[in-house]
Amino acid sequence: MKSIRRLKSTKYLPRYKFTIVVEKDEDGIFIVSCPAIQGCYTQGDTLEEAINNIKDAISLHIQARKEVGEEIPVEVMIDEIEVSA
């Protein structure tokens, strides 16, 4: 008798890439925002904590948009500019 091996079906969640901006305030707190997602920002005492927090914030924002049928923002272009002031 042949043994039959059944593979579990797995759902793959879509993966998204977003640019984030990290700043450090005068108290040493890291402030992180995601410009592509309006109002998506967080903070952390360490850079690692702030990065983990923004990942959570982005994921929650995407889930909320999906629940109400809104599109997920897509970054079109990222560039750096230089200005004199």
JOMO-V179905 format. One record per backbone hydrogen bond with DSSP energy under -1.0 kcal/mol. NH is the residue of the N-H (numbers start at 1). CO is the residue of the C=O. E is the energy in kcal/mol with one decimal. If there is no record, write none. Layout:
NH CO E
NH CO E
This chain:
21 33 -2.6
23 31 -2.9
25 29 -2.7
28 25 -2.1
30 44 -2.6
31 23 -3.2
32 42 -2.6
33 21 -2.2
34 40 -2.3
37 34 -1.9
40 37 -2.2
42 32 -2.7
44 30 -1.8
50 46 -2.4
51 47 -2.5
52 48 -2.4
53 49 -2.4
54 50 -2.2
55 51 -2.0
56 52 -2.0
57 53 -2.5
58 54 -2.8
59 55 -2.4
60 56 -2.6
61 57 -2.2
62 58 -2.6
63 59 -2.5
64 60 -2.4
65 61 -2.3
66 62 -2.4
67 63 -2.2
68 64 -1.4
69 66 -1.2
70 65 -2.9
